[in-house]
């Protein structure tokens, strides 16, 4: 524990950290937290009762960490984040040779879907694991699953085995993003969190930008299995960096606890039922939108029924059974938390719809290649990073967020309206470059400020589980954006094609055009015109849906209250739940839970849109 005089003398900020001494003193470099909030919860170790890190009081803001500790730690975290970003793009680039080698191209899309489902289902699990096992062990566990999944992909004998291995890698991907954010939250004060969030977003951009060309080289020379296998030693290096530099020692009380005692505070039943509900619902959505099965099909209907039963069980367990619930429902009475959670669902839905359909429009309406499409969408991806960093600078300078949050939402709405006006015949070429940029700036800025709005309104002891729920909401919004947006587009495309193509063999032609977007350029001239016009009209419907969703995000954010960032965030409707041992210090745990992941979500969704265009192109090549 830090000496009582350290916070006053300032020595805590420069003293050498060891496994037995905290990196952060108990006093904040910013203005002290509210005394009442600070008194609710006693000082805990890293992650609180079950943590593994700095001795930071839940009622106080984290003190700024010395650079000689912060920078090596960030290097270790960013090494894992960049590998996670690189992995996603590699898989999309290698999809065509993978499908060809197994002769099952119809299952290719499940390589990405299985990963996304696992990531969504296990994000809250790692938020709790950080309390139970500690920061560094949880991060190493995430890297273990990530490496195990990639090793399984490299050795997979069948397509089904490869899909299962991608699900395992998704568990690790959820942990890498979540734990990176949590550890950043331990080390960076709230006012500077957004700035580091933007830096993490740039790192993610570098990984996604380098993945496509690297995947192309690997596919042409070394084979797709090497693309997965080569990540394993890199992940081992990242794990070594985490082991060396991520040193957030636990308090003596935490170190004295047995593993059994820690597990007693782990809501296994709640996490299990929530995971079943998430996996079942997302798989049902994938069957409905991707394989065009009706809601009454046994696969879809059965999975939705299972999801409802699991969700009902989860609510009952959290409300009446769990001693330390993963999701304390009392938090929903907190205005900023409830509205911010809804915001992240809506903005993720909107961004995923836009980012998946921008490449689709460019590739089908303008008949651009995947490389040209990537060039057109790149400015939007980089604008997200700029928006996030700008938000960090603004919040650090002024300590306020509400006005900027509303203005950034307006900027995104303007961009969505501009995209709704896209026309292949009348829109100038430069407009396709410029119009998505405000969307990136607004999304990056809004995601950062909404994160700060949530963090500033909760008690420290509630932040871990609160951020876990918000993280889940964000991922569900992304999945719904992909599934619902795709289903709406396909329905509109079917109607448009049926109006334009008639006569003998019309249905076969329509089905071919709907499922082979990459082959439009090879169609006869008269069919190509019909197909291009139909795709343009169908994608415009998706753009309109996204614009409406973004308008709802603005309305949701209007009632959010401005909270001071230099004092305790004690706006929770009830004090932190008391339970022996003391409740997890979610302050340090997931105060930054969204720091990396929320910063990169919009950026990741833009990247996913480019990936989707590549997948369509490569699957078309496989079919030919």
N, C-alpha and C positions, 0 to 999 in steps of 0.2 A: 504494500500500500504506500501511496505517496505520503511524505511527511506533511504535517499540518501546515507548516510554514511555506511549503513549496508554491502554493497557488498565489501567495501574496508576494513572495520574492521574485517570482518569475522563473525560478530555477527548474521547475518541472518541465518547461518547454524545451530545455536544452540538456537535461540529464540523460545519461545513457540508459536505454531500456534493456532489461534482461528478461529471462523467462519468469522471474519472480516479481518484476516491477512493471507497472503499467506504462504504456506508451503515452497515455494522455492523463493529465492531472484532473482532479475532480472539479476544478474551476474552469469556467469557460472564458475564452479570450474575448468573446463577445459579451454583451451585457448579461448579467446573471439571470438565470431562469427564475420564475415566480417562486417565492419562498414556500408558498402553500403547496405548489406542485412538488417541489423538491422534498418536502417533508412527507409526502405520501409514501414514498418508496425509499428504502435504504440503499446504500451504495452496493453495487453488485460488480461481479467480474465481467469479462467480455461475454456479451450476450446474456448477462444476468445470472440467474440462478444456476444455469447449466452451461454457462459460456466458457470461452477459452481465450479471453482477451482483456482489453484495457479496462481499468477500474473506473468507469464513468457512471456518474449518478444519473438515473432515469430522469430526474427533474432538471438536469442541466444540459446545456449545449456542449458538444464535443469541442475541446480546445484544439486549435490548429496544431497539427503534428509537425515537428521539425523536418526540414527537407531531406536531411540525411537518412531519415526513417521513411518518410512518405514516398520519395521517388523510387527507391528499390522495391517497395511494396507495390506501387502502381505498375512498375515494369513487370513484376510477377503476375499481377492480375490481368494486365493488358495482353500478356503472352497467351493466356488462356482464352481471352475474348477474341483475339484475332484468329486463333485456330478454329474457334466456333464459327466465326463468320466465313472463313475460308472453306470449311467443311460443307456448308450449305450450297455454295456455288459450285464446288467440285462435283457434288452429287448430280446437279442438274446438267452439267456439262458432260458427265459420264453416262447419262441416262440411256442414250442411243446404243452405245456398245454393250451396256449391261443388258438391255432388253434383247438385243440381237443374240448375245451369248446364251441366254436361257430360252429364247424363242417365245417370250411372254410379254410383249410390248403393252398389252392391255392392262398389265399390273404395274406399269412403270410409275404412274402417278402416286401409287401407294408408298413409294419410297419417301416422298416428301410428306405425305399425309400422316404416315405412322410416326414420323419424327415430330411433327407439329402436335399431334395428339398427346404423345408422351411428355413433351415440353409443357403443355398446358396442364396436364393432370398432376405433375409432380412439382410445380413451382412452389405451392404452399408447403409441401413436405419439406423442402430444403429450408424454408423459412423457419420451421420448427426445429429441424435438425441442427441449425446453427445455435439454438438455445441448448439443445440436449448434448450434442457432441462438441460444440465449439466451432469457431470460424475456420481455422486451418484444417482440422480433421474433416469438416463437411466439404470444404473445397477440394481436398484430396479425394474424398469419396466421389464427388462429381467427376473429377478427372479420371478416376478409375472406371466409372461407368461409360464415360465418353470413349476412353481407350478400348475398353472391352467391346463396346458396340462396333467400333471401327475395325478391330481385329476380327470380330465375327463376320463383318461385311467382306473383308479380304478373303476369308476362308469359306464363305457360304457356298454350299453345294447346289442349292436351289434358290429360285426367286422368293419363295415363301420364307426361307431361312434368312435371306438378305433383308426382307422387310422386317422380320422379327429383330434382327440385329440393329436395324435403324431405330426401332423402338427403344432398344437398350441405350443406344447413343443419345436418343432424345431425353432420357432421364438425366444423363450427364450434362446435356446442353442446358436443361432447366437449372441444374445446380451451378453450372459455370456462370450463367448470367445473374442468377439470384445472389450467389455468394460473393461474386465480384462487387455487386452493388452494396451488399451488406457490409463488407469489409471497408469499402470506400466510405460508407456512412459512419463507421467507427473513427475514421481518421480525419474527416473533413467537416468543418462547421457548416451549419445549415445555409448561411448566406453565401458560402463558396461552393456548395454542392452542385449547383447548376453549371458552374464553370467547368468543373471536372467532368460533369456529365457530357458536356460538349466535346471535351477532349476524348472521352471514351467513344463517343460517336464517330469521331474522325478515325480512331483506331479501327472501329468496325468497318468504316468505309474502305480503308486500305485493304482489309481482309477480303471484302466482297469484290473489290476492283481487281485484285490479283488472282482471284479464284478461277475466273473464266479462262484467261489465257493459259494459266497453269494446267487446268483440266484438259484443255485442248492438246497441249504438248504431251501430257501423260497418256491421253487416249491414243494419240498417234504413235507413240514410241514404246512406252512401258506397259500399257494395258491398264484396264480400270481397277483391277485388284491392287495394283501398286498405289493407286490414288488413295485407297483406304489404309493399306498397310503402312504407308510412309508416314501417316499421321501419328501412329503409335509411339515411335521414338520421340517425335516432337512433343507429344503430350507428356511423355516421361520427363523431358527437359523442363517443361512448364511445371510439372509437379515438383521437380527438384527446386526450381526457383521459389515456388510457394513455400516449400519446406524451409528454405533458408531465410527468406525475407519476410514472410507473413508471420510475424511474431506478436501475437496479441495474448499475453499471458493471463491466465485466470486468477481469480482471488483464491486465497487459501481455503475458504469455505467450499468453493466449487471443486477445487482439486481433491478435497477430502471425500467428496460424494462418490459412491459406487455407481457402476453403470446401471445396476438394477434400480437404484433410487432415481437416476435420471430418466430411465424408461418409464417409470411410474407417472411422470409428468408429460408423457408423450401421448397425445390423443390418437391412438392407433385406429380405434373404431371410426372416429370422425374422418380421419384421413382416408381410410379404406373406402367408406361409403361415398365420400366426395370424389375420389378417383374413379370409382365405378360409374358414378353419375356423369362425370365429365367425359370419360372414354366412350361410354355408351352413346351419349348424345352427339358427340362429335363424329363418331363412326356412322351413326344414322344419317347425319347431315351429309357426310361424304358419299354414302350410298345414294341418297336422294338427289344430290346435285351432280356428282361425278358419273354415276352409272344410270341416272335418270329412272330410278325406281320410285314408285308412288309411295305415299305415306302409309298405304294399306298393305304394302308388300310385307311378307313375314319378317324379312331382315330389318327393314326400317321400323315397322310397327313394334316388333319385339324389342329392339334396342331402345326405342323411345319409352316403352313401358318399363323396361329395366331401369332406365335413367330416372323416371318419375319415382319408382319405388326406392331407388338408392338415395335420391334427393330427399324424399320424405323421411327416410331413416336417418339421414345426416342431420336434418333440422331437429328431429327428436333427440338425437344423441347430443347435439351441441347445446340444446336448450335445457335438457333435464338430466343428462347422464354425465357428460364430460366434466371433470374437475377443472381442467384448463383447456377450454374449447379452442379449436383452431380458429374459429370465426365467432367472436363474441357479438351476438346480434344487437346488443345494446349500442354498439358503435353506429348502427344505422340511424340512431336518434341524433347523431352529430351531423349538423347540416353540411359542413364542408366535406366531411368524409363521404356521406351518402351521395352528394352531388358530384364530387370528384370521381368516385367509383363509376357512376353512371357516365360521366364525361369520358373516361378512358374506354369504356365499352363502345360508346358512340363514335369517338374519334378513330379508334382502331377499326371499327366497321367501315367507316368512310374512307380511311386511307387505304385499306386493303382493297376495297372496291375500285378506287381510282387507280391504284398502282398496278393492279392486275389487268385493268381494261385499257389503260393508256398504251401499253405495248400491243395489246390485241388490236386496237384501232390502227396504230401505225403499221402493223404487219398485214392487216387484212384490207383496210380501206386505202392505204397508200402503197401497199405491196412492198414494204421495206424489208430488208434482211434483218435477222436478229442482231447483227453487229450494228447496223444503222439505227435500229430501234434502241439499242443500249446507249448509243451516242445521244439520241434525242432525249432520253429520260435521265441521263447523268446529271444535268444541271439541277434537277429537282432533288436528287439524292444529296448532292453537295449543299443545296440550300437548306436542307434539314439540319445539317451540321452547323451551318452559319446561324440559323435561327436558334438552335439550342445554346450555342456559345454566346450569342447576343443576349439571350435571356439571362444567362449566368452573369454577364457583365452588368446588365441592368439591375438585377436583383441585388447583386453585391454592392452596387453604387447607391441605390435608393432604398433598399429594404422593403419594397412593396411589389405587389404582383397583380392585383385585381384588374386595374385599367389595362395593363399590357396583355393580360389573359383575354379580355374581351376584344381588344383590337386585333390580336393575332387570330382569333376565331373569325373575325370579319374578313381578314386577309385571306384565309382559307376558303371562305364562302365565295369571295370574288373570283378566286382562281377556279373553283368548281364551276361557276357560271361561265367563265371563259372557255373551259373545256367542253361545256355543253354546246358551244357554238362551232366547234370544229366541223369543217366540211372539206372533203378531199378536193373539191373543184374550186372553191372560192377563198379558202383560208390561205394566207401567204405562208411560205415555208418558215420564216422567222417566228411566226406566232406559235408554231408547234414547240419551239424551243423555249419561248419566253413564258407562255401561259401557265405551265406547271410550277414555275419557280415560286410564285406567291404561296402555292399550296405547301411546298417544302418549308419555306420560311415560317408560315403560320403554324404548321404542324409541329415543327421543332420548338418554336417559342411557346406555343400553348401547352405542349406536353410537359415542358420544364416548369412552367409557372403553375400548372395544375398540380404537379407533384409537390411543389413548395406549399401550395394552398392546403393540401392534405396534411403534410408533415407538421405545419405550423399550428394545426388545430387540434392535435391529439396529445394526450399524455404520453410520455416516453414509454411507459410500460405497455402501452397498447399498440405501438407502431409496428411491431413484428407481424402480429396476426392481421392488423388492419392492412398493411401493405401486401400481405399474402393474398387477401381477398381482392384487393384492387388489381394485383398482378393477374390473378385468375380472370377477373372481369375483362382486362385488356386482351388477354389471349383468346377468350371466348368471343370477344368482338371481332378479332381478326379472323377466326374460323368462320364465324357467321358471315363476315364480309365476303370471304372467298366462296362459301357455299351458296348463300342466298344470292349474292351478286351474279355468280355463274349461272344459277338456275333461272334468274330473271332474264339474263342475256340470251340463254338458249331458248327460252320460251318466246321472247320477242323475235329472235332470229328465225324460228320456225314459222311464225306468222308472216314475217316479211318475205321469206322464200316462197311460201305457199301462194302469196299474192302475185309473185313475179314469175314463177316457174309452174307451168301447167302442161297437161298432155300425158302421153304414154311414157312410163318410166320416170315420172316427175318425183315420186316419193323416194326412189333410189338415189336420184341425183341430189335431192334435198339432204338426205341423210349423209351422203358423201361430203357435201359442202360443209355441213355442220361439224363433222368429225375430222375434217382434214383441212384446217385453216391454212396450214403451211403450203398446201398444193394449189391455192387459188391462182397463183401466177401461171400455172400450167393448164388452166382450163381454157376451152374455146372462148373466143372473144365475147360472144353474146352471153354465155353463161357467166363469164368473169364479171361483166358489168352488173348483172343481177346479183351475184354473190357479194361484190364489193359494196353495192348500195344497201343490201340487206344487213351486212355486218355493221356498216356505219350507223344505220338507224337503230340497230339492237344495242350497240355499245353506248349510244347517246342515252338510251333509257337507263342504263347503269349509271352513267354520269349524273343524270337527274336524281336518281335515288341517293347517290352520295351527297349531292348538293343539299337535298332535304335533310339528310342525317347530320350534315355539318351545321345546318341552321338550328337543328335541335340542340347540338352541343353548345351553341351560343346561348340559347334560352336556358339551358341547364346551368351555365356558368354565371348568369346574371345575379342569382341570389347568393353566390358565394361571398362570405364575409372576408374583409381584409383583416389579416392577423399580423401583429408585430413579430418580426423575426429575431429580435434581440431580447426577447423575454420568454418565459416558459409558455409552452403551448398547452394550455390546460382546459381546452374547450370541450373535452370529453363529457359526456352526460353523466358519467359515474366514475368514481375513482378506480384505479387499477385493481383487478381482482386479487384478493389476498389468498395466498396458498403457500403452504410450507413445502420447500424452501421459498424464498422471495420470488416474485414473478419475474419472468425474463426481462432483461433490460433491452427491450425492443428498441430503445433509443439508438443504441449503437448497432443493434442488429439490423433492422430493416429500415432505419431512417433513410438510408440510401438505397433501399431495395429497388426503387425504380430508377436510381441514378443512372446506371448503365443501361438497364433493359428498356426503360421508357425512352431514354434518349435514342436508343437504337431501333425501337419498334417501327417508327415511321420509316427510318432508313432501311430497315430489314424488309419492310413491306414493299418499298420501291424496288429493292433488289429482287424480291420474290416475283414482282411483275415481270422483270427482265428474264428471270429464270423461266417463268411460265411461257414466254414467247420462244425461248430456246427449246423448251420441252416440246412445244407444238411443232417446231421446225424439225427437231431431231426425230420425233415419232413419225412424222411424215416421211422422212428419209428411210426409216426402218420399214415402213409399210411398202414403200416403193422397191 
